[in-house]
Amino acid sequence: MKTAAVYSRKSKFTGKGESIINQIELCKREGSHLGIETFIIYEDEGFSGKNIKRPQFQKMLLDASVKKFDVLICYRLDRISRNISDFTTLINELDSLHISFISVNEQFDTSTPMGRAMMYIASVFAQLERETIGERVRDNMLELAKSGRWLGGQTPLGYESKKLPYLDAQFKEKTMFTLSQVKKELDVVKIIYNKYLKFKSINQVFIFIFQKNIKTKNGVDFNKKRIQLILRNPLYVRANEAVMNHLKTIGMNVCGTPDDKHGILTYNKSKGARIRRNITEWIAAVSTHEGIIDASSWLKVQKILNINKTKAPRLGTSAAALLTGTLKCSKCGKSMIVKHGHISAKTNKKIQYYVCSTKDYSKGLRCNNPNIRVDELEKKVIDNLKNITINKNILLQELIKIKCETNKNSLMLSEINDLPEQIIVKQSQIDVLVTQLSLDNEISKYITPQIFKLGTELENLNIKYETLKTTLCEYKVSNSNIDKFLYSFNNFSSIVDLLDFNDKRLLINSIVDNIYWDGIKGIIKINLLSLK
């Protein structure tokens, strides 16, 4: 007796569209007509069809791999996926397991050649529909952006989001959002701009802000990157034609009429959480909120930032210290950094010191933990660790775990493993579409663009694969540093003196969670990782 899997999905918990319950009942009815009596139900409610990262869908794939069912039934094709690549991969996987696929709404049955052909064509249109909807939503958002209204997200320093009711062309009451000033926060912004014009250095502004214990909107210390973003943001400028021309010059798309009063909001800067769009795709629109920095001052700040950007960066010193990132100040809990001192009469080299970062940035106003020479503290730490007996097998496991974690976290390694399968899938999609095109030339206007698109994607995948294979060889060489000593020691004391700087630092980090320095009492506290 055959068993069928019934998969149902709904994007949102709303009353629109076919409910999960209705989808399941319709699928069961279809299965009953085929003589199926046993059904396994998989439900994903509140999940989009743009990818297959859905809990019940993944469970269904696992069950399919162990042949828990003979047929997969869904109400409609796009309930499975609106992505051609994901859909094709699923069908090929089901085919290899001799599991049939049935779509109730479209009446596709993959047990027949015609059913398979029609299914692939429909999947093309499903993805096309998703991409069209996405483009339409994006276009609408960009049109709204041109009006200068606040479209949501984390409000910037100096402002809060405020509802503003208005009447549309049909005299219907609607709501838009605008930015309302927060005076206390805007005072901080003014300080940042004034001090930058005075010091012409982000580092000096950062030190000043840190000394004064001025916090961000979220109540944490500023960092240099955050200060730079505030100085670059046209949100705060009272925009005029010169400002608009500047934004045009650097590539932004500008809209609205500047009036020397209102600031500028920028839109379309990123795609998702991590992908930064090219500046030529950004939109800068005169907003409904008022700016606080006059145009001439803001443009002067941009000029200084650009000049400083072209200067050679100062080389850091943290790489020369063994405990950077691990060593903390016992008084304030912040990291200790490396600073150069005087030149030693014996070695004719500059002596390095570990200094509390809070003490350094605040010039001693917020912390006064005494400094310690780098070479002296590192010797004391290593001598202390030598007296600690560490089980060889536990340390080996920890080092192997670090090595494996490095590999696992490497996007390059994961991509290079996935690319061959992606290339095969992409090629199979092209082959299917070409076959369908040869059978019916009337659908060429729909399929031909998709074939060209897939061809470009396939070419890019092949280029990426070859590039990553070359890079992988270099990665393996650099990763061999761990292998040099992984199986050659009994405990910490027998190996630490034999290692070079990088390997010694890796070994310490593999067993030490953090180290605290109390300069007043002259005490070092070493907290080991829990190696189990």
N, C-alpha and C positions, 0 to 999 in steps of 0.2 A: 504493500500500500504506500502510495507516494505522500510525502510531507511537503508542504509549501511554507515558505517564509513570506510574511506580509510586512512590507515596509511602508510607513506613513510619516509624513513630515509637514509641519506648518511653520512658517517663518515667525509669526507673532501670535500671542495669546489674544486673539480678537475674534469677533463673530463673523468676519468677512471670509469668503472662500469656503471650500469644503473642510469640515471639521475633521479631526483625527478619527473620531468614531465613525463618521460617514465613509471616510476613505477605507477604513478596515472592513466595514460591512460590505462595501462594493467589491473589494478584493476577495473576500470570502465567498461572495456569491459567484464571482467569476471562477474561483477555484472549484466550487461545488459542481459547476457545469462540466468541469473536466474530470469529475470523479474523485476529487481530493477531499479527504475528511479531516486530516490533521493539519493544524496551522500553528506556526510560531510567530508571535507578534513582536514587531520592533517599532517603537514610537519615538520620534524626536520632535518635540513641540518647542517653538521659540528659536529654531535654528535656520539660518539662511542656506540656500542651495548653491552658494558660490564656491564652496569647497566641501570636502568629505570629513572635516574634523567635527564629527558629531558622535556622541557616546554610543547611542544605539546602532548607528550605522557601522561603527567600528566593531561592535559586538557581533553584528550580523556577518561581517567579513570573517571574523574568527570562526564563527559557527559554520560558515560555508567551507572553510578550509578543512574542516573535519567531517564534511558531508552530513550535517545535521538535517538538511533539507534538499529536495530534488528540484524545486521550482521557486523562483523569486517573483512575487507579484507586487506591483505597485499601482496606485490609482492613476497616476499620470507620470509621464517621462521626467518632467522637471522636479518631481518629488525626490528622485535619486540624485540628480545634479544638473546644474545649468552650465557646467564646464565640460567642454568636449573631451579634453584630455582625461579628466577623472572618469567620465562616463565610459569612454572607450577602454580604459584600463580595467574598469569593473566588468564590462561585458567580456573582454578577453579572458579575465580571470575566471569568471563563471563558466565560460566555454571550456577552458582547460579542465575544470572540475566536472564537466558534463551536467551543469545546472542550467535549466532553461530560464529565460526572463520573459515576463508577460506584463504589458502595460494595458490596463483596463480601458482607459479613455481613448488612447490612440489605436487600440486593438493590434498591438505588435506582439508577435510570438517569435522568439529567436530560434525556435526549432525549425522554422522554414526560411529558405534563402530570401524570399521577398520580404518577409518580416524583418530580417536583419538589415536589409538594404534601406527600407523605409525608416527604420529606427535610427540609423546613422544620419540620415538626412534631417529627421526631426530634431536630433540632438544639436545639429548645426544651428537650427532656428531657435532652439532654447537658449543657446549661448548668445546668439545675436540679440534676442529679446532682453537678456540680462544686461548686456553691454549697452544697448540702446537706452534702457531705463536708467542705468548709471550715468550715461552721458547727459540725459535729460535733467536728472537731479542736479548734476554738477553745473550745467548751464544755468539752471534756475538760481542756484546758490550764487553764481558769479554775477548774475543780473541784480540780485539783491545786494551783493557786495558793492556794486557801483553806486548804490544809493547812500553809502557811507554808514549804514546801520551796523550795530554789533550783532554778529551771528552766533555768539556763544563761545564757550571754552573758558579757560582760566583767565579771569580778569587781570589786566596788567597793573603793576604798582602805580598807585595814584588814582585809581578809578574803581568803581563798582558798577555792576550791571543793574539797570533800572528799566522797569516796564513803562512803555509810553503808548497809551491808546490813541487811535486815529481812525478816521473814516475813509474807506476806499472810494473808488469812482462810483460804486453803486450805493454809497452812503451806508455801508455795513461797517459796524464797529470792529476793528481789528487791533492787534497788539504788536508793537515792534519793541526792540530793546536798544537802549542807548547807554553810553558810558557817563556816569555821574562822578564828579570830582570828590576825592577824599583828601582834604587839605593836609592832614598830618603826613600822609604818604607822598603827596606832591612836594612837600617841603624837602623830603629826602632826595627826590629827583632833582630839584633845583640845586641842592648842595653838590650832588654828583656832577652836574654840568658846570657849576661855578668853579669847583675845585679842579676839574679837568682843564678848563681854560686857564687856570692859574698854574698848575703843575705840568700840564701837557704830558702826563704820564698816568696810565691806568693803575700801575703799581702804587704810585704815590697817593692816588685817590683811594685805593683799596686800604692802604695803611691808615689814612686819615679816618675813613669810615670805621675801620676795625678798632682804632684807638678810642673813638667816641661811642663804641658799642652800639652802633646803629644797625638795626635788623631789617630783614626783608619783610614782605607782606605776611609770610608764613612764620615769622619770628625766629629765623635762623640767620647766621652770619652771611654777609655778602661774599661772593668770590669774584675773581677778576673777570670771568666770562660773563657773569650776570651784569656787572657794571658796563662791560663793553656793549652788551645787547641793549641796555637802556640808552647809551650814548648814540647808538646806531638807529634807534627806533624813531621813525617820523611821527609816531603817535603824539609826541610831546611838543612838536613844533607848531607855531602859528603860521600856517602855510601861506606862501605867496608864489608868484610865478617863478621866481628863482629856485625855490625848493622843488616845484613841479618839474622844472627843466633838469635839475640835478638828478631826480629819480628817473626821468626819461633817459638821461645820459648813461646811467648804470644799468639800464635794461628793463626797468619796470614799465608796466602798462598803467598809465595814469588816467584818472577821470575825475570830474567834478570841477567846480570853480573855486579857486583859492581866494580867501578874503582877509588874510592877515589876522585871522581870529581862530578859525577851527583847525584841529589837528588832522592827521591822516591815518587811516586804518589800512593795513596790508592784508591781503587775502591770497588763498591758493598757494601758500608757501610750501606746503608739504602734502605728501600722499600717504595717508596712514600715519602711524606714530613715528616711523623711522626714516622714511624716504623723503629727502629734501628736494623740492623741485628746483629747476634752473630758474634764476632770477628773471629771465625773460618771460616766464609764465606767471609771475606775481602780478597782482593788481593792487595799485595804490589809489585809494579813493578819499576825497575830502569828506571828513566825517561830520557827524552831528555834535560831537563833543568839542569843547574848547581846549586849545593848546595852551602851554604855559611858557615855552621857550621861544624867544623871538627868532625870526628866520635867519638873520645875520649871524647870531650866536650859534645856532644849530649848524649852519653851513660851515662856520669856522671850525667847529668841533669835527665835522666830517673830514675837512681838509687835514687837520692835525692827525686824526686817526689814520688817514691814508698815507701820510708822510711817515709816521711811525711804523706802519705795516711794512714799508720797503726797507727799513733798517734791519741789519743782521740781528737775529735773536741772541740773547745772552745764553751761553751754555750752562746747563744746570750742573749741580754737584751731587745729586742724590745717587747717581749710579756708582759713585766711588765709595759709598758707605754700605756696610754689610747689613745693618739693622734698619735701614730706611723702610718705613711702612709697618714695621713691627714694634718699634720703640715708641712708647707713649710717655707723656708727662704725668707723674703721679699726683701732681697738684690740681691740674685742670682737666686731665684726661685727653688732651689733644695730642696730635702726632708731633714728634720731634724731628726737626729738619737739620741739614748739614750747612754750616757756615764756615767760611775761611777765617783764620786768625792771622797771627804774625808768622814770620818766617823763622824756622828753627835754625839755631846756630850750628847744630850738629849735622843735620841733613840738608840744610839750605833749601828746604821745601816748606810750603805753607802748612801750618798745623790746622787740622780741621776739628770743629767742635759740633757736638749734638746740642741743638738749642730748641727749647719749646717754641712751637710755631706761634702760639698765642702771645708769648713773651716778645718774640721777634717782631710780629706785626704791630703789637700795641706799644712797642718801645718800653716794655716793662710795666705798663699801667694795669694790665689785666692778669699778669702772672709774673712771678719772680723766681721760679725754680732755677737754681744755678746750672750753668752749662757744664758739660763734661767732654774731655778730649775723645775723639772718635777711636783712636788706637787703644787708649786705656780702657774704655768701656767695652769694646769688642773683645779684648783679651780677657777681661773679667767674665764676660758672658760665656765665652768658649770654655774657660777654665771651670766655670760652674756646671756647664753642660757635660763636660768630660767626667764629672763625678756622678752623673746620673746613669744608672744602668738601664739600658733600653733593649728589650727583647729583639733579637735579630729578625725574627720572622715578622713581628709587628712592624718594624721599621721598613722591611722589604715591602710588605703589603701597602704601607702608606706611600712609599715612593712609586710603586707600580700604579697605585690609585691616581697619583698626581699625573703620571705619564698617560694613563688611560683618559683621564679627565681632559688633559691638554688635547688629545686626539679627538675626543668626543665633541669638545667645544669648538673645534676648528671647522668653520663653515666650508672651507676648502675640501676637507676630507669627506664630509657628508655629501657635498655636491658631486664630487668625482665618482662616488659610489652610485649615486642616483642617475647621473647623466646618461649612461648607456641605455637604461630602461626608458628614460624620457625620449631619447632619440628614436628608439624602436617604435614607441607609441606614436610619436609625431609622424614617422614615416608611414605607419599603418593607417593613420587618419587620412593622409594624403592619398594613399593607394585606394582607400574606400571611396573617397570623393571623386577621384579620377574615374573609377569604375562606374559610379553612378552618373557621371557626366557623359560617359560614352553611351550609356543606356538611354538617356533622355536629355537631349541638347537644349530643351526649352527651359530647364532650370539652371542654365549656365550663368545667368546674371546673379544668381544667389550663391552658387557653389564656387565659381571662378575666383572671386575676391578672397574667399576663405582658403582656397588652395594656395594663392599667392602669399597670404598671411602666414599659413602654416609652413610654407617653404622658407620664408624669411626666418621664422622661429627655429626651424630645423638647422639652417645654416649657422645661426648664432649659437645654438647648442653645440654643434660640432667644433666651432672655434673655441668656445669656452672649455670644452673637454680637452682639447689639445693643449691649451694654455695651462690648465690646472695640472695635467700630467707632468708638464715640465717643472712647474712650481713645486709639485709634490716631492720631487727628488731633492730639491733644496731644503724643503721642510724636514725630510727624514734625516738629512745630514745635521741640521741644527738641533734636532731632537735627540741625536745620539749622545749629547752631553750626559744625559741621565744614564744611558747604557754603560758609559765608561766605568762607573763605580757601583752600579746597582747590585752586582753580585760579588763584591770584593771586600766586604767588611764584616766584622763580628759585632761591633758596637760603635757608638759615636766617637769615642776617644781614639780608636785605632785608625780612623779614616779621615777625620776632619782636617788634620794637618797636611794630608796628601793632596787635598783638592785645590783647584784654582778658585778664583773669587766667585764666579757664577755658580759653580757646583756647590761651594761652601754655603752660599746664600740659599740655594735650593734646599740643601740638607737641613739647615736651621729652620727654614719656613715649613718644612715637612713635619717637624716635631714641636715647634713653638707657636703658641697662639698669639701671645703678645708679651712685651717686656716693659716694665714701668721703672723709671728712674726718679728717685727722690734725692735731689742734689743737696738738700738741707741736712738730711740724715746720712747721705752717702750710701743709700741702700738700693740694691737692684732686686726687683721682684720678677721672676720668670714664671709665666703661666704656660704649661705644656698643653698641647692638643690632647684631647681624649682619644688615645689610640686603642681601639677595641677590635 
